[in-house]
Amino acid sequence: MGFLSKSGQSKPQLISAEGRAALARNGQIVFGPPYPGGQRLPTPSGGDYFLHATRVLGTIPLPDGGPEWTAYEDRMCAELLTAVKSAGGGWAWGGALVVAGDMQPRSRNPNYLDVLDRALAFLCEAGVPSAMIPRYALDRWHETHESVEFGAA
């Protein structure tokens, strides 16, 4: 599913087919068991997703909060939500958090916060230890779940 431009033409997707297919695997690599002390694979980076998006856009959106960045963030997060739903959720939420973490971790963009909140809800339910969660994401958890420690929801 592509996005439609103002002219009604389908826009190329910011997330490649390979990137969509890798979300669940990347989420499990970064956040899945075994936990500390176990052997882990190299950590994937959301930067590969950003590089693909810049090729599609033909420009590099600067994370300055300006209109180009906001449009990029809106579109990327909308594609992440669609990709995770298509993957059936689960560990793909962890992969979405990896990608979102390479945006602006302190963003207040509603689409970004939606990705962050859904990813955190899955990871908490999956029993991922709070030590595995990036600081900015734990800050968001505490902001939205004042009296509930991560992992105790």
N, CA, C and O atoms as a GROMACS GRO file, in nm:
protein
  612
    1MET      N    1   0.084  -0.116   0.000
    1MET     CA    2   0.000   0.000   0.000
    1MET      C    3   0.089   0.123   0.000
    1MET      O    4   0.171   0.140   0.091
    2GLY      N    5   0.075   0.208  -0.100
    2GLY     CA    6   0.153   0.330  -0.107
    2GLY      C    7   0.072   0.449  -0.061
    2GLY      O    8  -0.050   0.440  -0.043
    3PHE      N    9   0.138   0.560  -0.042
    3PHE     CA   10   0.071   0.683  -0.005
    3PHE      C   11   0.038   0.757  -0.132
    3PHE      O   12   0.113   0.750  -0.230
    4LEU      N   13  -0.074   0.829  -0.132
    4LEU     CA   14  -0.112   0.905  -0.249
    4LEU      C   15  -0.062   1.047  -0.237
    4LEU      O   16  -0.072   1.109  -0.131
    5SER      N   17  -0.009   1.099  -0.346
    5SER     CA   18   0.034   1.237  -0.348
    5SER      C   19  -0.088   1.324  -0.374
    5SER      O   20  -0.199   1.274  -0.392
    6LYS      N   21  -0.068   1.457  -0.375
    6LYS     CA   22  -0.179   1.548  -0.402
    6LYS      C   23  -0.239   1.523  -0.540
    6LYS      O   24  -0.357   1.550  -0.561
    7SER      N   25  -0.160   1.473  -0.633
    7SER     CA   26  -0.210   1.446  -0.768
    7SER      C   27  -0.281   1.312  -0.776
    7SER      O   28  -0.332   1.275  -0.882
    8GLY      N   29  -0.287   1.237  -0.666
    8GLY     CA   30  -0.354   1.108  -0.666
    8GLY      C   31  -0.263   0.993  -0.704
    8GLY      O   32  -0.306   0.877  -0.705
    9GLN      N   33  -0.136   1.023  -0.736
    9GLN     CA   34  -0.040   0.919  -0.772
    9GLN      C   35   0.013   0.853  -0.646
    9GLN      O   36   0.031   0.918  -0.543
   10SER      N   37   0.038   0.724  -0.654
   10SER     CA   38   0.093   0.651  -0.541
   10SER      C   39   0.239   0.689  -0.521
   10SER      O   40   0.317   0.692  -0.616
   11LYS      N   41   0.276   0.720  -0.396
   11LYS     CA   42   0.415   0.753  -0.364
   11LYS      C   43   0.489   0.625  -0.330
   11LYS      O   44   0.431   0.533  -0.272
   12PRO      N   45   0.619   0.617  -0.366
   12PRO     CA   46   0.696   0.500  -0.324
   12PRO      C   47   0.705   0.497  -0.172
   12PRO      O   48   0.708   0.601  -0.107
   13GLN      N   49   0.710   0.378  -0.117
   13GLN     CA   50   0.712   0.364   0.028
   13GLN      C   51   0.850   0.397   0.084
   13GLN      O   52   0.953   0.367   0.025
   14LEU      N   53   0.847   0.460   0.202
   14LEU     CA   54   0.972   0.494   0.270
   14LEU      C   55   1.039   0.371   0.330
   14LEU      O   56   1.161   0.368   0.347
   15ILE      N   57   0.959   0.269   0.361
   15ILE     CA   58   1.013   0.145   0.417
   15ILE      C   59   1.012   0.040   0.306
   15ILE      O   60   0.908   0.008   0.250
   16SER      N   61   1.129  -0.011   0.274
   16SER     CA   62   1.140  -0.110   0.167
   16SER      C   63   1.069  -0.240   0.205
   16SER      O   64   1.040  -0.263   0.322
   17ALA      N   65   1.043  -0.322   0.106
   17ALA     CA   66   0.981  -0.453   0.131
   17ALA      C   67   1.070  -0.535   0.225
   17ALA      O   68   1.019  -0.604   0.314
   18GLU      N   69   1.201  -0.527   0.206
   18GLU     CA   70   1.294  -0.600   0.293
   18GLU      C   71   1.287  -0.544   0.435
   18GLU      O   72   1.292  -0.620   0.532
   19GLY      N   73   1.276  -0.414   0.447
   19GLY     CA   74   1.266  -0.350   0.578
   19GLY      C   75   1.139  -0.390   0.651
   19GLY      O   76   1.142  -0.415   0.771
   20ARG      N   77   1.028  -0.396   0.578
   20ARG     CA   78   0.901  -0.440   0.639
   20ARG      C   79   0.912  -0.584   0.685
   20ARG      O   80   0.866  -0.619   0.794
   21ALA      N   81   0.973  -0.668   0.603
   21ALA     CA   82   0.985  -0.810   0.636
   21ALA      C   83   1.078  -0.832   0.755
   21ALA      O   84   1.064  -0.932   0.826
   22ALA      N   85   1.172  -0.741   0.778
   22ALA     CA   86   1.272  -0.759   0.883
   22ALA      C   87   1.229  -0.703   1.019
   22ALA      O   88   1.299  -0.725   1.118
   23LEU      N   89   1.116  -0.633   1.027
   23LEU     CA   90   1.078  -0.569   1.154
   23LEU      C   91   1.071  -0.668   1.270
   23LEU      O   92   1.130  -0.644   1.375
   24ALA      N   93   1.001  -0.778   1.252
   24ALA     CA   94   0.986  -0.875   1.362
   24ALA      C   95   1.121  -0.937   1.400
   24ALA      O   96   1.152  -0.950   1.518
   25ARG      N   97   1.199  -0.973   1.301
   25ARG     CA   98   1.332  -1.031   1.329
   25ARG      C   99   1.418  -0.930   1.405
   25ARG      O  100   1.485  -0.966   1.503
   26ASN      N  101   1.418  -0.805   1.360
   26ASN     CA  102   1.498  -0.702   1.426
   26ASN      C  103   1.449  -0.678   1.568
   26ASN      O  104   1.530  -0.659   1.659
   27GLY      N  105   1.318  -0.678   1.588
   27GLY     CA  106   1.264  -0.660   1.722
   27GLY      C  107   1.307  -0.770   1.816
   27GLY      O  108   1.340  -0.745   1.932
   28GLN      N  109   1.307  -0.893   1.766
   28GLN     CA  110   1.347  -1.005   1.850
   28GLN      C  111   1.498  -1.005   1.877
   28GLN      O  112   1.542  -1.041   1.986
   29ILE      N  113   1.576  -0.963   1.777
   29ILE     CA  114   1.721  -0.956   1.798
   29ILE      C  115   1.754  -0.855   1.907
   29ILE      O  116   1.837  -0.882   1.994
   30VAL      N  117   1.688  -0.740   1.903
   30VAL     CA  118   1.721  -0.633   1.998
   30VAL      C  119   1.660  -0.657   2.135
   30VAL      O  120   1.726  -0.637   2.237
   31PHE      N  121   1.532  -0.699   2.139
   31PHE     CA  122   1.460  -0.703   2.266
   31PHE      C  123   1.422  -0.842   2.316
   31PHE      O  124   1.380  -0.857   2.431
   32GLY      N  125   1.436  -0.943   2.231
   32GLY     CA  126   1.391  -1.076   2.270
   32GLY      C  127   1.491  -1.152   2.354
   32GLY      O  128   1.608  -1.114   2.363
   33PRO      N  129   1.445  -1.260   2.416
   33PRO     CA  130   1.535  -1.344   2.494
   33PRO      C  131   1.638  -1.410   2.403
   33PRO      O  132   1.613  -1.422   2.283
   34PRO      N  133   1.751  -1.453   2.452
   34PRO     CA  134   1.789  -1.457   2.593
   34PRO      C  135   1.828  -1.318   2.641
   34PRO      O  136   1.873  -1.234   2.563
   35TYR      N  137   1.808  -1.294   2.770
   35TYR     CA  138   1.840  -1.165   2.828
   35TYR      C  139   1.981  -1.167   2.884
   35TYR      O  140   2.051  -1.267   2.869
   36PRO      N  141   2.024  -1.060   2.948
   36PRO     CA  142   2.165  -1.046   2.987
   36PRO      C  143   2.234  -1.176   3.025
   36PRO      O  144   2.182  -1.258   3.102
   37GLY      N  145   2.352  -1.192   2.968
   37GLY     CA  146   2.431  -1.312   2.991
   37GLY      C  147   2.421  -1.408   2.874
   37GLY      O  148   2.507  -1.495   2.858
   38GLY      N  149   2.317  -1.394   2.791
   38GLY     CA  150   2.300  -1.480   2.675
   38GLY      C  151   2.372  -1.424   2.554
   38GLY      O  152   2.409  -1.306   2.552
   39GLN      N  153   2.393  -1.507   2.456
   39GLN     CA  154   2.458  -1.464   2.332
   39GLN      C  155   2.360  -1.384   2.249
   39GLN      O  156   2.247  -1.428   2.227
   40ARG      N  157   2.401  -1.265   2.202
   40ARG     CA  158   2.313  -1.181   2.122
   40ARG      C  159   2.375  -1.159   1.984
   40ARG      O  160   2.498  -1.157   1.968
   41LEU      N  161   2.289  -1.143   1.887
   41LEU     CA  162   2.333  -1.112   1.751
   41LEU      C  163   2.365  -0.962   1.744
   41LEU      O  164   2.323  -0.886   1.830
   42PRO      N  165   2.440  -0.920   1.640
   42PRO     CA  166   2.465  -0.776   1.625
   42PRO      C  167   2.332  -0.700   1.618
   42PRO      O  168   2.236  -0.746   1.555
   43THR      N  169   2.327  -0.585   1.681
   43THR     CA  170   2.205  -0.507   1.688
   43THR      C  171   2.179  -0.435   1.557
   43THR      O  172   2.266  -0.363   1.508
   44PRO      N  173   2.060  -0.454   1.500
   44PRO     CA  174   2.026  -0.380   1.378
   44PRO      C  175   2.003  -0.233   1.411
   44PRO      O  176   1.975  -0.198   1.525
   45SER      N  177   2.016  -0.150   1.312
   45SER     CA  178   1.998  -0.007   1.330
   45SER      C  179   1.882   0.043   1.245
   45SER      O  180   1.861  -0.004   1.134
   46GLY      N  181   1.809   0.138   1.299
   46GLY     CA  182   1.704   0.202   1.222
   46GLY      C  183   1.761   0.292   1.113
   46GLY      O  184   1.688   0.337   1.025
   47GLY      N  185   1.892   0.317   1.120
   47GLY     CA  186   1.956   0.403   1.020
   47GLY      C  187   1.941   0.352   0.878
   47GLY      O  188   1.932   0.432   0.785
   48ASP      N  189   1.938   0.220   0.860
   48ASP     CA  190   1.917   0.165   0.726
   48ASP      C  191   1.782   0.206   0.671
   48ASP      O  192   1.768   0.230   0.551
   49TYR      N  193   1.682   0.215   0.757
   49TYR     CA  194   1.549   0.258   0.715
   49TYR      C  195   1.552   0.405   0.674
   49TYR      O  196   1.492   0.444   0.574
   50PHE      N  197   1.623   0.486   0.751
   50PHE     CA  198   1.636   0.629   0.721
   50PHE      C  199   1.705   0.649   0.586
   50PHE      O  200   1.661   0.730   0.505
   51LEU      N  201   1.814   0.574   0.562
   51LEU     CA  202   1.886   0.588   0.436
   51LEU      C  203   1.798   0.552   0.317
   51LEU      O  204   1.800   0.621   0.215
   52HIS      N  205   1.720   0.445   0.330
   52HIS     CA  206   1.628   0.409   0.221
   52HIS      C  207   1.527   0.522   0.199
   52HIS      O  208   1.498   0.557   0.085
   53ALA      N  209   1.474   0.577   0.307
   53ALA     CA  210   1.376   0.684   0.297
   53ALA      C  211   1.434   0.807   0.227
   53ALA      O  212   1.365   0.871   0.149
   54THR      N  213   1.560   0.841   0.256
   54THR     CA  214   1.620   0.959   0.190
   54THR      C  215   1.635   0.935   0.040
   54THR      O  216   1.624   1.028  -0.039
   55ARG      N  217   1.661   0.810   0.001
   55ARG     CA  218   1.670   0.780  -0.142
   55ARG      C  219   1.532   0.797  -0.207
   55ARG      O  220   1.521   0.850  -0.318
   56VAL      N  221   1.428   0.752  -0.138
   56VAL     CA  222   1.291   0.766  -0.192
   56VAL      C  223   1.253   0.913  -0.200
   56VAL      O  224   1.196   0.957  -0.300
   57LEU      N  225   1.283   0.990  -0.096
   57LEU     CA  226   1.246   1.131  -0.091
   57LEU      C  227   1.333   1.218  -0.180
   57LEU      O  228   1.290   1.325  -0.225
   58GLY      N  229   1.455   1.173  -0.206
   58GLY     CA  230   1.548   1.253  -0.286
   58GLY      C  231   1.609   1.367  -0.205
   58GLY      O  232   1.669   1.458  -0.262
   59THR      N  233   1.594   1.362  -0.074
   59THR     CA  234   1.649   1.465   0.013
   59THR      C  235   1.673   1.404   0.151
   59THR      O  236   1.625   1.296   0.182
   60ILE      N  237   1.746   1.476   0.232
   60ILE     CA  238   1.769   1.432   0.369
   60ILE      C  239   1.694   1.527   0.461
   60ILE      O  240   1.735   1.642   0.479
   61PRO      N  241   1.583   1.479   0.520
   61PRO     CA  242   1.510   1.567   0.612
   61PRO      C  243   1.593   1.588   0.740
   61PRO      O  244   1.641   1.492   0.800
   62LEU      N  245   1.608   1.713   0.778
   62LEU     CA  246   1.685   1.743   0.898
   62LEU      C  247   1.595   1.738   1.021
   62LEU      O  248   1.485   1.792   1.019
   63PRO      N  249   1.642   1.674   1.128
   63PRO     CA  250   1.558   1.659   1.249
   63PRO      C  251   1.550   1.789   1.328
   63PRO      O  252   1.587   1.795   1.445
   64ASP      N  253   1.500   1.893   1.261
   64ASP     CA  254   1.495   2.026   1.323
   64ASP      C  255   1.353   2.065   1.364
   64ASP      O  256   1.330   2.176   1.412
   65GLY      N  257   1.258   1.973   1.345
   65GLY     CA  258   1.121   2.004   1.381
   65GLY      C  259   1.048   2.088   1.277
   65GLY      O  260   0.934   2.127   1.297
   66GLY      N  261   1.115   2.115   1.165
   66GLY     CA  262   1.054   2.194   1.058
   66GLY      C  263   0.953   2.112   0.979
   66GLY      O  264   0.934   1.993   1.005
   67PRO      N  265   0.888   2.175   0.881
   67PRO     CA  266   0.782   2.108   0.805
   67PRO      C  267   0.829   1.983   0.729
   67PRO      O  268   0.755   1.885   0.721
   68GLU      N  269   0.951   1.986   0.674
   68GLU     CA  270   1.001   1.867   0.602
   68GLU      C  271   1.019   1.750   0.698
   68GLU      O  272   0.983   1.637   0.666
   69TRP      N  273   1.075   1.779   0.816
   69TRP     CA  274   1.095   1.672   0.914
   69TRP      C  275   0.961   1.619   0.963
   69TRP      O  276   0.943   1.497   0.974
   70THR      N  277   0.869   1.707   0.993
   70THR     CA  278   0.737   1.666   1.042
   70THR      C  279   0.667   1.578   0.938
   70THR      O  280   0.608   1.476   0.973
   71ALA      N  281   0.674   1.616   0.812
   71ALA     CA  282   0.613   1.536   0.704
   71ALA      C  283   0.680   1.398   0.696
   71ALA      O  284   0.612   1.297   0.680
   72TYR      N  285   0.814   1.395   0.707
   72TYR     CA  286   0.887   1.268   0.705
   72TYR      C  287   0.844   1.181   0.823
   72TYR      O  288   0.813   1.063   0.806
   73GLU      N  289   0.843   1.240   0.942
   73GLU     CA  290   0.810   1.166   1.063
   73GLU      C  291   0.667   1.111   1.056
   73GLU      O  292   0.642   0.996   1.092
   74ASP      N  293   0.573   1.195   1.010
   74ASP     CA  294   0.434   1.150   0.995
   74ASP      C  295   0.425   1.029   0.901
   74ASP      O  296   0.363   0.928   0.932
   75ARG      N  297   0.488   1.044   0.787
   75ARG     CA  298   0.480   0.938   0.685
   75ARG      C  299   0.552   0.811   0.729
   75ARG      O  300   0.499   0.701   0.711
   76MET      N  301   0.671   0.825   0.787
   76MET     CA  302   0.746   0.708   0.831
   76MET      C  303   0.669   0.634   0.940
   76MET      O  304   0.661   0.511   0.938
   77CYS      N  305   0.613   0.707   1.035
   77CYS     CA  306   0.540   0.642   1.144
   77CYS      C  307   0.411   0.576   1.094
   77CYS      O  308   0.375   0.468   1.140
   78ALA      N  309   0.344   0.640   0.999
   78ALA     CA  310   0.225   0.578   0.941
   78ALA      C  311   0.262   0.448   0.870
   78ALA      O  312   0.190   0.348   0.881
   79GLU      N  313   0.374   0.448   0.798
   79GLU     CA  314   0.419   0.326   0.731
   79GLU      C  315   0.461   0.220   0.833
   79GLU      O  316   0.436   0.102   0.812
   80LEU      N  317   0.524   0.262   0.941
   80LEU     CA  318   0.561   0.166   1.046
   80LEU      C  319   0.437   0.099   1.104
   80LEU      O  320   0.434  -0.022   1.121
   81LEU      N  321   0.335   0.178   1.135
   81LEU     CA  322   0.211   0.122   1.190
   81LEU      C  323   0.149   0.021   1.095
   81LEU      O  324   0.106  -0.087   1.136
   82THR      N  325   0.145   0.056   0.967
   82THR     CA  326   0.090  -0.035   0.866
   82THR      C  327   0.173  -0.162   0.855
   82THR      O  328   0.119  -0.272   0.847
   83ALA      N  329   0.306  -0.146   0.854
   83ALA     CA  330   0.396  -0.261   0.839
   83ALA      C  331   0.384  -0.356   0.959
   83ALA      O  332   0.382  -0.477   0.941
   84VAL      N  333   0.376  -0.301   1.079
   84VAL     CA  334   0.365  -0.385   1.199
   84VAL      C  335   0.231  -0.459   1.198
   84VAL      O  336   0.226  -0.578   1.230
   85LYS      N  337   0.124  -0.390   1.163
   85LYS     CA  338  -0.007  -0.456   1.157
   85LYS      C  339  -0.006  -0.566   1.053
   85LYS      O  340  -0.062  -0.674   1.075
   86SER      N  341   0.057  -0.541   0.938
   86SER     CA  342   0.066  -0.644   0.833
   86SER      C  343   0.147  -0.764   0.880
   86SER      O  344   0.120  -0.877   0.839
   87ALA      N  345   0.245  -0.739   0.966
   87ALA     CA  346   0.330  -0.847   1.019
   87ALA      C  347   0.262  -0.920   1.134
   87ALA      O  348   0.316  -1.019   1.185
   88GLY      N  349   0.145  -0.874   1.175
   88GLY     CA  350   0.074  -0.940   1.284
   88GLY      C  351   0.113  -0.891   1.422
   88GLY      O  352   0.080  -0.954   1.522
   89GLY      N  353   0.182  -0.777   1.429
   89GLY     CA  354   0.222  -0.722   1.559
   89GLY      C  355   0.339  -0.797   1.617
   89GLY      O  356   0.439  -0.818   1.549
   90GLY      N  357   0.329  -0.836   1.742
   90GLY     CA  358   0.435  -0.912   1.808
   90GLY      C  359   0.568  -0.840   1.807
   90GLY      O  360   0.575  -0.719   1.830
   91TRP      N  361   0.672  -0.914   1.780
   91TRP     CA  362   0.808  -0.860   1.785
   91TRP      C  363   0.831  -0.751   1.682
   91TRP      O  364   0.929  -0.676   1.691
   92ALA      N  365   0.743  -0.739   1.583
   92ALA     CA  366   0.756  -0.630   1.486
   92ALA      C  367   0.744  -0.494   1.557
   92ALA      O  368   0.798  -0.394   1.510
   93TRP      N  369   0.673  -0.491   1.671
   93TRP     CA  370   0.668  -0.367   1.750
   93TRP      C  371   0.807  -0.331   1.801
   93TRP      O  372   0.843  -0.213   1.806
   94GLY      N  373   0.886  -0.430   1.840
   94GLY     CA  374   1.023  -0.403   1.881
   94GLY      C  375   1.104  -0.348   1.766
   94GLY      O  376   1.183  -0.255   1.783
   95GLY      N  377   1.085  -0.405   1.647
   95GLY     CA  378   1.153  -0.353   1.528
   95GLY      C  379   1.112  -0.210   1.498
   95GLY      O  380   1.196  -0.129   1.457
   96ALA      N  381   0.985  -0.179   1.517
   96ALA     CA  382   0.938  -0.042   1.496
   96ALA      C  383   1.004   0.054   1.594
   96ALA      O  384   1.035   0.168   1.558
   97LEU      N  385   1.026   0.009   1.716
   97LEU     CA  386   1.094   0.093   1.815
   97LEU      C  387   1.239   0.119   1.775
   97LEU      O  388   1.292   0.227   1.798
   98VAL      N  389   1.303   0.019   1.714
   98VAL     CA  390   1.440   0.037   1.665
   98VAL      C  391   1.442   0.147   1.559
   98VAL      O  392   1.528   0.235   1.562
   99VAL      N  393   1.347   0.142   1.466
   99VAL     CA  394   1.341   0.243   1.360
   99VAL      C  395   1.307   0.380   1.419
   99VAL      O  396   1.371   0.480   1.386
  100ALA      N  397   1.207   0.385   1.505
  100ALA     CA  398   1.164   0.512   1.564
  100ALA      C  399   1.275   0.575   1.647
  100ALA      O  400   1.284   0.697   1.656
  101GLY      N  401   1.358   0.493   1.708
  101GLY     CA  402   1.468   0.545   1.790
  101GLY      C  403   1.570   0.623   1.711
  101GLY      O  404   1.646   0.700   1.769
  102ASP      N  405   1.574   0.604   1.580
  102ASP     CA  406   1.666   0.681   1.496
  102ASP      C  407   1.599   0.807   1.441
  102ASP      O  408   1.657   0.875   1.356
  103MET      N  409   1.480   0.838   1.488
  103MET     CA  410   1.416   0.965   1.451
  103MET      C  411   1.456   1.065   1.559
  103MET      O  412   1.575   1.082   1.586
  104GLN      N  413   1.360   1.131   1.618
  104GLN     CA  414   1.388   1.223   1.729
  104GLN      C  415   1.330   1.162   1.855
  104GLN      O  416   1.209   1.167   1.875
  105PRO      N  417   1.414   1.105   1.941
  105PRO     CA  418   1.362   1.034   2.058
  105PRO      C  419   1.270   1.117   2.148
  105PRO      O  420   1.186   1.060   2.217
  106ARG      N  421   1.283   1.246   2.148
  106ARG     CA  422   1.197   1.331   2.233
  106ARG      C  423   1.083   1.396   2.156
  106ARG      O  424   1.022   1.491   2.203
  107SER      N  425   1.054   1.345   2.038
  107SER     CA  426   0.947   1.401   1.954
  107SER      C  427   0.812   1.398   2.025
  107SER      O  428   0.785   1.308   2.105
  108ARG      N  429   0.729   1.495   1.997
  108ARG     CA  430   0.592   1.499   2.049
  108ARG      C  431   0.493   1.476   1.936
  108ARG      O  432   0.373   1.495   1.953
  109ASN      N  433   0.544   1.433   1.819
  109ASN     CA  434   0.458   1.405   1.705
  109ASN      C  435   0.360   1.293   1.744
  109ASN      O  436   0.405   1.187   1.790
  110PRO      N  437   0.229   1.313   1.727
  110PRO     CA  438   0.131   1.212   1.768
  110PRO      C  439   0.152   1.075   1.701
  110PRO      O  440   0.130   0.972   1.765
  111ASN      N  441   0.194   1.073   1.576
  111ASN     CA  442   0.218   0.945   1.508
  111ASN      C  443   0.339   0.873   1.568
  111ASN      O  444   0.337   0.751   1.585
  112TYR      N  445   0.442   0.949   1.599
  112TYR     CA  446   0.560   0.891   1.662
  112TYR      C  447   0.525   0.835   1.800
  112TYR      O  448   0.564   0.724   1.834
  113LEU      N  449   0.449   0.912   1.877
  113LEU     CA  450   0.410   0.867   2.011
  113LEU      C  451   0.321   0.744   2.005
  113LEU      O  452   0.327   0.659   2.093
  114ASP      N  453   0.240   0.733   1.900
  114ASP     CA  454   0.156   0.614   1.883
  114ASP      C  455   0.243   0.491   1.862
  114ASP      O  456   0.219   0.386   1.922
  115VAL      N  457   0.344   0.503   1.776
  115VAL     CA  458   0.437   0.391   1.753
  115VAL      C  459   0.507   0.355   1.884
  115VAL      O  460   0.513   0.238   1.922
  116LEU      N  461   0.558   0.455   1.953
  116LEU     CA  462   0.630   0.434   2.078
  116LEU      C  463   0.541   0.366   2.182
  116LEU      O  464   0.583   0.269   2.246
  117ASP      N  465   0.420   0.416   2.201
  117ASP     CA  466   0.330   0.360   2.302
  117ASP      C  467   0.291   0.216   2.271
  117ASP      O  468   0.287   0.132   2.361
  118ARG      N  469   0.262   0.188   2.145
  118ARG     CA  470   0.224   0.050   2.109
  118ARG      C  471   0.342  -0.045   2.123
  118ARG      O  472   0.326  -0.159   2.168
  119ALA      N  473   0.460   0.001   2.084
  119ALA     CA  474   0.580  -0.083   2.098
  119ALA      C  475   0.607  -0.112   2.245
  119ALA      O  476   0.635  -0.226   2.282
  120LEU      N  477   0.598  -0.010   2.328
  120LEU     CA  478   0.623  -0.030   2.471
  120LEU      C  479   0.520  -0.123   2.534
  120LEU      O  480   0.554  -0.205   2.618
  121ALA      N  481   0.394  -0.110   2.494
  121ALA     CA  482   0.290  -0.198   2.549
  121ALA      C  483   0.322  -0.344   2.516
  121ALA      O  484   0.311  -0.431   2.603
  122PHE      N  485   0.362  -0.371   2.391
  122PHE     CA  486   0.397  -0.509   2.356
  122PHE      C  487   0.519  -0.557   2.434
  122PHE      O  488   0.516  -0.666   2.492
  123LEU      N  489   0.624  -0.477   2.437
  123LEU     CA  490   0.747  -0.519   2.503
  123LEU      C  491   0.726  -0.543   2.652
  123LEU      O  492   0.784  -0.635   2.710
  124CYS      N  493   0.643  -0.461   2.715
  124CYS     CA  494   0.613  -0.480   2.857
  124CYS      C  495   0.538  -0.611   2.876
  124CYS      O  496   0.570  -0.690   2.964
  125GLU      N  497   0.437  -0.634   2.791
  125GLU     CA  498   0.357  -0.757   2.800
  125GLU      C  499   0.443  -0.881   2.773
  125GLU      O  500   0.419  -0.987   2.830
  126ALA      N  501   0.543  -0.866   2.686
  126ALA     CA  502   0.632  -0.978   2.652
  126ALA      C  503   0.734  -1.006   2.762
  126ALA      O  504   0.809  -1.104   2.754
  127GLY      N  505   0.737  -0.922   2.865
  127GLY     CA  506   0.828  -0.945   2.976
  127GLY      C  507   0.970  -0.898   2.954
  127GLY      O  508   1.062  -0.944   3.022
  128VAL      N  509   0.989  -0.807   2.859
  128VAL     CA  510   1.123  -0.756   2.834
  128VAL      C  511   1.168  -0.675   2.956
  128VAL      O  512   1.095  -0.587   3.001
  129PRO      N  513   1.286  -0.703   3.010
  129PRO     CA  514   1.334  -0.628   3.127
  129PRO      C  515   1.352  -0.479   3.094
  129PRO      O  516   1.392  -0.444   2.984
  130SER      N  517   1.323  -0.394   3.191
  130SER     CA  518   1.335  -0.250   3.168
  130SER      C  519   1.478  -0.210   3.131
  130SER      O  520   1.498  -0.110   3.062
  131ALA      N  521   1.576  -0.286   3.174
  131ALA     CA  522   1.716  -0.256   3.140
  131ALA      C  523   1.743  -0.267   2.990
  131ALA      O  524   1.842  -0.213   2.940
  132MET      N  525   1.655  -0.336   2.918
  132MET     CA  526   1.672  -0.353   2.773
  132MET      C  527   1.607  -0.239   2.694
  132MET      O  528   1.627  -0.230   2.573
  133ILE      N  529   1.531  -0.155   2.760
  133ILE     CA  530   1.453  -0.051   2.693
  133ILE      C  531   1.533   0.080   2.692
  133ILE      O  532   1.590   0.119   2.794
  134PRO      N  533   1.538   0.148   2.577
  134PRO     CA  534   1.612   0.275   2.572
  134PRO      C  535   1.555   0.377   2.672
  134PRO      O  536   1.435   0.378   2.699
  135ARG      N  537   1.642   0.461   2.725
  135ARG     CA  538   1.603   0.559   2.827
  135ARG      C  539   1.486   0.646   2.783
  135ARG      O  540   1.392   0.666   2.859
  136TYR      N  541   1.492   0.701   2.659
  136TYR     CA  542   1.384   0.788   2.612
  136TYR      C  543   1.250   0.714   2.611
  136TYR      O  544   1.146   0.774   2.638
  137ALA      N  545   1.253   0.584   2.581
  137ALA     CA  546   1.130   0.505   2.577
  137ALA      C  547   1.078   0.481   2.719
  137ALA      O  548   0.958   0.488   2.743
  138LEU      N  549   1.168   0.452   2.811
  138LEU     CA  550   1.125   0.436   2.951
  138LEU      C  551   1.069   0.566   3.006
  138LEU      O  552   0.973   0.565   3.084
  139ASP      N  553   1.127   0.679   2.966
  139ASP     CA  554   1.073   0.808   3.009
  139ASP      C  555   0.929   0.824   2.960
  139ASP      O  556   0.843   0.872   3.033
  140ARG      N  557   0.905   0.784   2.836
  140ARG     CA  558   0.768   0.791   2.781
  140ARG      C  559   0.676   0.698   2.861
  140ARG      O  560   0.563   0.735   2.893
  141TRP      N  561   0.723   0.578   2.892
  141TRP     CA  562   0.643   0.483   2.970
  141TRP      C  563   0.601   0.547   3.103
  141TRP      O  564   0.484   0.542   3.141
  142HIS      N  565   0.696   0.605   3.172
  142HIS     CA  566   0.667   0.664   3.303
  142HIS      C  567   0.576   0.786   3.290
  142HIS      O  568   0.497   0.816   3.380
  143GLU      N  569   0.587   0.856   3.179
  143GLU     CA  570   0.500   0.971   3.152
  143GLU      C  571   0.354   0.927   3.135
  143GLU      O  572   0.262   0.997   3.177
  144THR      N  573   0.334   0.812   3.075
  144THR     CA  574   0.198   0.765   3.045
  144THR      C  575   0.147   0.660   3.144
  144THR      O  576   0.027   0.630   3.145
  145HIS      N  577   0.234   0.604   3.226
  145HIS     CA  578   0.197   0.502   3.325
  145HIS      C  579   0.259   0.540   3.459
  145HIS      O  580   0.342   0.467   3.513
  146GLU      N  581   0.219   0.653   3.512
  146GLU     CA  582   0.285   0.711   3.630
  146GLU      C  583   0.308   0.614   3.745
  146GLU      O  584   0.414   0.618   3.809
  147SER      N  585   0.213   0.528   3.772
  147SER     CA  586   0.226   0.443   3.890
  147SER      C  587   0.262   0.297   3.858
  147SER      O  588   0.260   0.212   3.947
  148VAL      N  589   0.295   0.270   3.732
  148VAL     CA  590   0.322   0.132   3.692
  148VAL      C  591   0.464   0.121   3.640
  148VAL      O  592   0.500   0.185   3.541
  149GLU      N  593   0.544   0.040   3.706
  149GLU     CA  594   0.680   0.015   3.658
  149GLU      C  595   0.676  -0.068   3.531
  149GLU      O  596   0.588  -0.152   3.514
  150PHE      N  597   0.771  -0.045   3.442
  150PHE     CA  598   0.777  -0.122   3.318
  150PHE      C  599   0.797  -0.268   3.355
  150PHE      O  600   0.882  -0.302   3.437
  151GLY      N  601   0.719  -0.354   3.294
  151GLY     CA  602   0.726  -0.496   3.322
  151GLY      C  603   0.624  -0.540   3.426
  151GLY      O  604   0.604  -0.660   3.447
  152ALA      N  605   0.559  -0.445   3.491
  152ALA     CA  606   0.459  -0.479   3.595
  152ALA      C  607   0.318  -0.448   3.547
  152ALA      O  608   0.222  -0.461   3.624
  153ALA      N  609   0.303  -0.408   3.421
  153ALA     CA  610   0.169  -0.373   3.371
  153ALA      C  611   0.087  -0.496   3.340
  153ALA      O  612  -0.028  -0.485   3.297
   0.00000   0.00000   0.00000
